[in-house]
Amino acid sequence: MLPPERTPRQRMMDLLIGARLSSHQLAQMLGIPERQVEDHLAHVVKSIGHDHSRRFILEPSTCPDCGFVFRDRSRLTRPSRCPKCRSEGITAPRYGIEAVRKDQN
Ligand SMILES: [Zn+2]
C-alpha cells in the first residue's frame, strides 16, 4: 500500500524547517494561491504552538525606505504601508520552523 499523500500543509511544514520563506515563495513551491498559503500558515502556527520540540519563526516585515520594523505585528500577511513614512514598498514577512534544542545532560 502506498503511503497517504502528504497534504499541502504537511509539505509546507517540510519546506519551512530550517528555512526562511515568504508566502509568495511558498505559493510558488507548493503550486497553490498565496491566499491559501496564508490560511495554511495560520494552522501551522497553531500546531507548532502545541509542539514543544519545534518553534515557528516569523521574520517581520520591514520598510526599506526608513528601516521601520513591524515587530508587534501578529498577523501573517504583509502590511500595506509604513506607519512612519507611508512607503508602500514593505517587504514580505518570512516564515520558518526551527527545532528547539532539548536540555543537553
Ligand atoms: Zn517607512
Residues whose N, C-alpha, C, O or C-beta is under 5 A from the ligand:
A	BS01	ZN	C63 D65 C66 G67 F68 C82 K84 C85 R86 S87
